[in-house]
Amino acid sequence: MSPVVILETVRRHVTHIGYLTFLALLVLAAFATSVFDRPAAAWPGLLVLLAFVTGCGVVGPEFSSGTLQLILVKPVNRAVYLVSRVTGVVLVVWLAGIVAALCELAGRALWGDSGLQARAIGTALLNCATDTILTVSFLALLGSLTRAYFNIGIYLVGLIGLGLSSVVFAFIRQTDNAVGRFLKAHTGIERGLMVIDRNLYPDLPVPPRFDTGWTLMVLSNAAIALLLACLAFRRREVPYGAD
């Protein structure tokens, strides 16, 4: 990996007003929920959103703007550049997660929570950190295949479509037409879609707990997504000026 690319990616995000505003929102959510709610009740969901927002621009905009051509004339391997960019974005999200977790611990200490729920909060942070790797890697793969920010649309269509598929299929199964009878006879279709949904868009374990199977699944899927992203990124043409 390239330390220069990683540090520049981190610097670009942590000095952006949008990131700082979101970080302030995370701090407020962590402090507020430390008073009356269960451990890690709010900020993990916000951290997932931050991973999505920051991860969607890993490489796509640089293809469309033409700046990637200027970057790649320097002595840096394409795969190294992509992995370094993903690493920088992941570190930015991890930094926000650490701040949120520390703020919740501080809030619970301030309000007299003797248990502090440090283990649950730490586990939630670990799960969010793991999920961030998959989210950013998957968005990097989509960004290596599409124009600027098209990966957002593809990601959301997949997330919403797979989430609704079980509801739609359950409704169709109740009908007495040919499609309903087909789905009743081929339940593997629904199970397959559920497996895809669980692998590409895994839910965080609730309540926060360390799940070895879930962690290995997320990390292995992230590795596959990042490998495919590197292969697509290395083969993609970068025309002068714009994509």
C-alpha positions in Angstrom: 0.0 0.0 0.0 1.0 3.6 -0.5 1.3 5.7 2.7 1.1 8.9 0.7 -2.3 7.9 -0.9 -3.6 6.7 2.5 -2.7 9.9 4.3 -4.0 12.1 1.5 -7.3 10.3 1.5 -7.6 10.6 5.3 -6.6 14.3 5.2 -9.1 15.0 2.4 -12.0 13.6 4.5 -11.2 14.8 8.0 -10.8 18.4 6.8 -14.1 18.4 5.0 -16.9 20.3 6.6 -19.4 17.5 5.8 -17.3 15.0 7.7 -16.8 17.3 10.7 -20.6 17.9 10.8 -21.4 14.2 10.7 -18.8 13.6 13.4 -20.5 16.2 15.6 -23.8 14.4 15.0 -22.2 11.1 16.1 -20.9 12.7 19.3 -24.3 14.1 20.1 -26.0 10.7 19.4 -23.5 8.9 21.6 -23.9 11.2 24.5 -27.7 11.3 24.3 -28.2 7.6 24.2 -25.7 7.0 27.1 -28.3 8.6 29.3 -31.4 6.5 28.7 -30.9 3.8 26.0 -29.1 0.5 25.7 -25.4 0.4 24.8 -24.5 1.4 21.2 -28.2 2.2 20.4 -27.7 4.9 17.8 -24.2 5.6 16.6 -23.6 2.2 14.9 -26.4 2.9 12.4 -24.9 6.4 11.7 -21.5 4.9 11.2 -22.9 2.5 8.6 -24.3 5.6 6.8 -20.9 7.3 7.0 -19.2 4.3 5.5 -21.7 4.5 2.6 -21.3 8.2 2.0 -17.5 8.2 2.2 -17.1 4.9 0.3 -19.2 5.9 -2.7 -16.4 8.2 -4.0 -13.4 6.0 -3.7 -12.6 6.0 -7.4 -15.7 6.7 -9.5 -15.4 10.6 -9.6 -11.7 10.4 -10.6 -12.6 8.4 -13.7 -15.2 10.9 -14.8 -13.1 14.0 -14.0 -10.0 12.7 -15.7 -7.8 13.3 -12.7 -7.1 9.6 -12.4 -5.0 9.7 -15.5 -2.7 12.3 -13.9 -2.4 10.2 -10.8 -1.6 7.0 -12.6 1.3 8.5 -14.5 3.2 8.5 -11.2 5.1 5.3 -10.2 2.2 3.7 -8.3 0.5 0.4 -9.2 -3.2 0.6 -10.0 -4.1 -2.1 -7.5 -1.9 -0.5 -4.8 -3.6 2.9 -5.4 -7.1 1.4 -5.1 -6.3 -0.6 -2.0 -4.7 2.5 -0.4 -7.7 4.6 -1.2 -10.0 2.0 0.3 -7.8 1.8 3.4 -7.8 5.6 3.8 -11.6 5.7 3.7 -11.9 2.8 6.1 -9.6 4.5 8.5 -11.7 7.7 8.3 -14.8 5.8 9.3 -13.0 3.9 12.0 -11.8 7.2 13.5 -15.4 8.4 13.7 -16.4 5.1 15.3 -13.7 5.4 18.0 -14.8 8.9 18.8 -18.4 7.9 19.1 -17.6 4.9 21.3 -15.4 7.0 23.6 -18.1 9.7 23.9 -20.7 7.1 24.9 -18.3 5.6 27.5 -17.6 9.1 28.8 -21.4 9.9 28.9 -22.1 6.7 30.9 -19.3 7.5 33.3 -20.6 11.1 33.7 -24.2 9.9 34.4 -23.1 7.3 36.9 -23.5 4.1 35.0 -21.2 1.9 37.1 -21.1 -0.9 34.5 -20.2 1.5 31.7 -21.2 -1.3 29.3 -17.6 -1.2 27.9 -17.7 -4.7 26.5 -21.0 -4.2 24.6 -19.8 -0.8 23.2 -16.4 -2.2 22.2 -18.1 -5.2 20.5 -20.4 -2.8 18.6 -17.4 -0.8 17.5 -15.6 -4.0 16.3 -18.7 -5.1 14.3 -19.0 -1.7 12.7 -15.3 -1.6 11.8 -15.7 -5.1 10.2 -18.8 -4.1 8.3 -17.1 -0.9 7.1 -14.5 -2.9 5.3 -17.2 -4.8 3.3 -19.2 -1.7 2.5 -16.3 0.4 1.2 -14.8 -2.6 -0.7 -18.2 -3.3 -2.4 -18.6 0.3 -3.3 -15.0 0.4 -4.7 -15.9 -2.6 -6.9 -19.0 -0.9 -8.2 -17.1 2.3 -8.7 -14.4 0.5 -10.7 -17.1 -0.6 -13.1 -19.3 2.5 -13.5 -19.2 6.2 -13.9 -19.1 8.7 -11.0 -21.5 7.9 -8.2 -23.5 5.3 -10.2 -22.3 2.9 -7.6 -24.6 4.6 -5.1 -27.7 3.8 -7.3 -26.6 0.2 -7.8 -25.9 -0.3 -4.1 -29.2 1.2 -3.1 -31.2 -0.7 -5.7 -29.6 -4.0 -4.5 -30.2 -3.1 -0.9 -33.8 -2.2 -1.3 -34.6 -4.8 -3.9 -33.2 -7.7 -2.0 -34.8 -6.4 1.2 -38.2 -6.3 -0.4 -37.9 -9.5 -2.4 -38.9 -11.8 0.5 -42.1 -9.7 1.1 -43.0 -9.7 -2.6 -42.4 -13.4 -3.0 -44.4 -14.2 0.1 -47.3 -12.2 -1.4 -47.0 -13.9 -4.8 -46.9 -17.4 -3.2 -50.4 -16.8 -1.8 -51.8 -16.4 -5.3 -53.1 -19.3 -7.3 -51.5 -18.4 -10.6 -48.6 -20.0 -12.4 -46.0 -17.8 -10.8 -47.3 -18.5 -7.3 -47.2 -22.2 -7.9 -43.7 -22.0 -9.4 -42.4 -20.2 -6.3 -44.0 -22.8 -4.0 -42.3 -25.5 -5.9 -38.9 -23.8 -6.1 -38.3 -22.3 -2.6 -34.6 -22.3 -3.3 -35.0 -19.1 -5.3 -36.0 -17.2 -2.2 -33.4 -18.8 -0.1 -30.8 -17.9 -2.6 -31.8 -14.2 -2.6 -31.8 -14.2 1.2 -28.2 -15.6 1.1 -27.1 -12.9 -1.3 -28.8 -10.2 0.8 -27.1 -11.5 4.0 -23.7 -11.6 2.3 -23.8 -8.3 0.5 -25.7 -6.2 3.1 -25.2 -8.0 6.4 -27.1 -6.6 9.4 -25.0 -5.8 12.5 -25.6 -8.3 15.3 -28.1 -7.0 17.8 -27.6 -6.8 20.7 -23.9 -6.2 20.2 -22.0 -9.5 20.4 -18.9 -11.1 18.8 -20.1 -13.6 16.2 -17.2 -15.5 14.6 -19.2 -16.8 11.7 -20.6 -13.3 10.9 -17.1 -11.8 11.1 -15.5 -14.3 8.9 -18.4 -14.0 6.4 -18.1 -10.2 6.2 -14.3 -10.2 5.9 -14.2 -13.0 3.2 -16.8 -11.2 1.2 -14.9 -7.9 1.5 -11.7 -9.7 0.3 -13.5 -11.0 -2.7 -15.0 -7.6 -3.5 -11.7 -5.9 -3.2 -9.9 -8.5 -5.4 -12.6 -8.1 -8.1 -12.3 -4.3 -7.8 -8.6 -4.4 -8.3 -8.9 -6.6 -11.4 -11.6 -4.3 -12.9 -9.6 -1.2 -12.0 -6.4 -2.6 -13.6 -8.2 -3.4 -16.9 -10.3 -0.3 -17.2 -9.4 2.3 -19.8 -8.8 5.8 -18.5 -9.4 8.2 -21.5 -7.9 11.7 -21.4 -10.1 14.4 -19.8 -13.1 12.4 -18.9 -14.6 9.0 -18.7 
